């Protein structure tokens, strides 16, 4: 092994560790990868930035614009609303029906967008018709992953694998070439999950208000100027009763660690509380305290000042509602405090309190000695926000933030735009599927048509595009170039070939599929595909076998991140809601992974 090959493997190992432990955001890791490749001379500067002009990356960018237009014009919501006709069905019929619908839509539309819409629809069905959302959300996530594996444009992973396959072998995958495999995997998984659904957790049958129990909401209050609480000890006030817990007491910008119920409250004292929803509402309307920022150094105003001075006169005349916002992976609000959040959200919204995700991983957050740490938002946390009902659309501009309350805003798009959007999507699919043009050309034309016909503005498209994914792909693609430049892929392939030597092709495909499956469970599916696809081609070439079965093995295995919630974003979204434990993914996802591994190995072997 040469020194250059060693550097490549060290970089890959570091990348995997950073992905697993989420030390940095994925786009920062990608940028650092580009810099490291240039620094160690593993790729030229031109090669290091070549990912930004890669056809797969541009295709994914165009698909994001098309998907944004579908969301903007309510097409996805319109499709999801049809699910309400199943409300009277048995759960064992609803599960396969929802999975087939989600899988079908995800074959042509972003699976992440589909899952977020399904979360809203299923939550509403659960609240109004007592349909178990815990029995549906995980199956929907799995179905969206499988549906995206059915077509070339179904997921970014497919496009990345096809790009590597084209560059290395000069061949390409057609639009529906592997759809029969994807549909087979979807059908098998639907049957398995329908049977295994009895092992999924049961709903607690609690509505939003009942869900907020003791120690659920975390808010910071300050004693008002003429508060009757001033001069009284804590035990003589309502703050020591009614399911209210004082977590911190801050006086003169200093935290008091030695306070108890005998502590006398003084003017300008700030207290970090945890309480239920009812008490939070009482605090909000009380003249004795003011819900305030968690950091006086931010310059943030108090709740009352914000409500009195920031909201316009028309807003004050309208009775606001309370909604909860779920923080999804890569949300802009992550790491922010309430005081910082008030400077970001629309002027008509007032963040009031945070509900920390119920998970042992976050148990230590309640024991922090620093007031600021406990109030920083993390994935899975929820924020209670006061806003006018007809202004809920203001949150549409924020990526990876889901509005969980069941209030429906009227669609702003007119029917003509909706029909135009659907027709453009249909044209893109037909043109790409028939081979009239490449998928890159069809998506470029589709994105152009969406913009020219005002189905979406470029400004809104910029806000809806997941730029982290674009940067990740553009930064990871040069890693494959570095492996080729240094011969790292050939060296690693030789080691694998020595293991597979003398074995039947079915064992080689099985080993490759299983290795890719394991890797996709701990890092992103796109990063897995970028690392494993070149190896698949080198192995198949070295064995004198066709490349296509091996490249398809990597493509499907990279997508099948079922046994952990971290490999695929839809799983991370579902996991962040606090309904499922890691073991649900490990056991149910693990069973599905093993079955699909065996089935895929057998079916792919028939292509040799």
Secondary structure, DSSP 4 states (H G I P E B T S, - for coil): --HHHHHHHHHHHHHHHHHHHT-S-HHHHHHHHHHHHHHTTSS-HHHHTGGGG-HHHHHHHHHHHHHHHHHHTTHHHHHHHGGGGGTTS-HHHHHHHHHHHHHHHHTTS-HHHHHHHHHHHHHHHHHHH---STTTHHHHHHHHHHHHTSSTTS-HHHHHHHHHHHHHHS----TTTTHHHHHHHHHHHHHHHHHHGGGSPPP----HHHH--TT-EEEEEEE-TT-TTTTSBGGGSGGGSTT-EEEEEEETTEE-SS--TTPBP-TT-EEEEEE-HHHHHHHHH-SSEEE--S-GGGTPPPHHHIIIIIS-HHHHHS--EEEEEEE-TT-TTTT--HHHHTTTS-TT-EEEEEE---SGGGGGGGG-S-HHHHTS--TT-EEEEEE-GGGGGGGGGSTTEEE-S--PPPP-S-HHHHHHHHHHHHHHHHHHHTTSS-HHHHHHHHHHHHHHTTSS-HHHHHHHS-HHHHHHHHHHHHHHHHHHHHTHHHHHHHHHHHHHTTS-HHHHHHHHHHHHHHHHTTS-HHHHHHHHHHHHHHHHHHTT--HHHHHHHHHHHHH---SSSSSSHHHHHHHHTTSS-HHHIIIIIHHHHHHHHHHHHHHHHTT-
